[in-house]
Amino acid sequence: MEKIYELDCNTDHLVDIEYDIFHMPFENDVLTSAILFEGKKKLPDKFIFSGDFDSVGTFDYITNDLRIPIFSKRMIDLLTSLGEFEHELIPCEIFDFSIPHEKVFEDRSKWLFKSSVEINKDYFVLRPLGDFLEMDYEKSEYEMLTGFPGEIESITNLVIKEVEGGLPPLFRIKERSIAILVPESVKAELEAAGLKGLVFESEII
């Protein structure tokens, strides 16, 4: 059985700012991460961000203040070429945060851009869908949360029950529903492709 890793974004390059991109406000935006991973409620048709153009276009998994998975088209194309998995893609439009908003937007109430503004459209929010895969409790190595019966604190070696057709390139488990998980073979493909901004954690918390 392949080793499983949690896929996350690398923050080592962040020095003077907390994230690479910052969203333009919309209704219930504080609930975005919860809504995305819960998988039923509707999200915006697209997301508007301001961002550091030294990072935007360089990294394939990009940090953001909504704390949701935002991947480059190149990364999504590679993942989908490795196998099928249920997901939704929501486009992102990113402008350079060094430009004042009055020079960026024709109408800020609708976040309509002026025609002269450079916009990066190479990133997408990836919303994982579909059923959770089942954790094999007998074969996995994990720690229970003290004082909370039935709650897992951390998983140091995750083993998934056998899946017909093998593991998909990207999946989730109900024990850690906000974690994006990949098998070792997919980790190797992403690394071999030279994708940037990715971190693979062997301990799933």
N, C-alpha and C positions, 0 to 999 in steps of 0.2 A: 504493500500500500504506500502511495506517495506521501511525502511529508507535506503538511499544509502550512501556509503562511498567511498572515494578515497583511494586506496591501494598504499602505498609507503614503502620505506625501511627505517629502523631506523638507525640513524647515531650517537646515543648517545655513542656507544662504541669506536668511533674513537677519538684518542687522539693525537698521534704523526704523523699520516698519514691522508690524505684526503679521501682515499677510501680503501676498502678491497682488491680490485684487479685492475691491470693496464694492458691495452691491449698491445700486440705487434703490431707495426704499419702495416697498409696495405693501399692500394690505396683508397683515398677519405674517410679515417676513420673519419675525422672531421664532415662528413655529416651523420654518422651512425644513430644517433637518428632521424633526419629528415626523412631519407630513411625508417627506420623501421616503423615509425608511419604513413608515407604516404602510405605504403603498396604495391607499384607496382614494384619498382626497386629491382634488385637482391642484396642480401647481401652475405657475404662470406659463404662458406659451413660449416665453423666452426670458432670459435674465440679462440685465444691463449692469455692467461693472466698469469702474475706473481701475486702472492698474499700472503697475510699473512695467514699462515696455522693455526694460532690460531682462525681465523674467518672462513676460508674456511673449510667446513665440520660441522661448528657449526650453522651458520645462513642459513635460508631457502630463504630469499630475500637478495641478497648480493649487497653491494654498489660497483660501478665501475666507472672508468673515462670516459666511453662512455655514461653514464647516460641512460642506457637502462634496461628494466626489465630482470633480471637474477634470476631464481628460481631454487631451488633444485628439484631433481626428485621426492622426497617425496611430495613436495608442488604441483607439477604439477599433480601427480597421484591423490591427494586429490581433486584438482579443477576439473579434468576431471571426477571424480567419482560422482560429484555433479550435473552434467548436461552437455549438449553439448554447445560448443561455437567454432567459427571458429578461428583457430590460426595455426601458424607455429612454430616449435621448431628447434633451431639451436644449436648444441652441443658446449660446451666450454671445453677446456683443460687448466688446471691451474697448474702451478708449484710454488714451494716455492721461494718467492722473495729474501730470504736470501742467495740463491745459485748464485754465479757469472754466467753470461750468457755463458762464455766459457766452463763451466762445465755442462751446461744444453743442449746446442744445438750441433748437429752433423753438421748442415748446417743452419746458421742464415739467409741466403738469402731466405730460404724456411721454416724457423722455424721448422726444423726437430729435434726432440728430440733424445738425446742419450738413448740407451736402459736401462741404469741404473737409469734414472731419475724417481722419483715418480711423477705421474700425477693424479690429481683429475678430474674425468670425470662425476661427479654427478650433474653438473649444466647445464642449458640450457637457452639460450635467448628465451623469449617468445614474438613472434610477433603477436599482435592481428589483426585479419582479419574480414571480414564480414561487414555488414551494421551497421551504427550508429543507436542506439536507439533514439527515439524522446523525447525531453524534453517537459513536459507539462507546458507551460508558465503561464497558468491561476492558476495552483495549486502550482508551485514552488515559492520559495522565493529567490530573487537575487538582486544584485546591478548592475546598468549600469555604464560603464566607462565614467567618465566626459570628455567631449570634443571629444568623439568618438561615434557618433550615431550608435546604433545597436550593440555595443560591450559590452559584459558582463564583469564586473570586478570580481565578486565573486558570488557563489551560496551557500546560507546558508541552504537551504532545497530543494534538488533536487527530483522532482517527474517525473517519466517516464510514458509516455502514455502506456495504457494497451497493453501488448504483449501476443499474443496467446501462450499458454503453459507456461506462467510465465516468469520471468526474468532469463536469463542465469547466470551462476556463475561468469562470467567476461564479461564486455562490455565497450563500449565507447559512447560518445555523440559528435556531431560535434562542439558544443560550447566550448569544452575543449578536443580536439582530442588526446592530449598526456597523458591524465589522464586515469588510469586503475580503473574502478569502479566495486564495488561488492555490492550486497544486504546484508542486516543485517543478514540474515540466513546463508550466506556464511562466513561472518565475524565471526559469532559464531562458525561455524565448524572449521575454521582455528585456532581460539583461543583455542578451546577445544582440538585440536590435538597437542597443545604445540609447534606450529611452531615458530621459532625465527627470529627476524630481521624485523618484519612487523609493520607498523604503519597504523592506519585507521583514516583518516581525515574526519570529518563531514562537514567542510567548503571546498568546491571545488573551487579552485582559477584558 
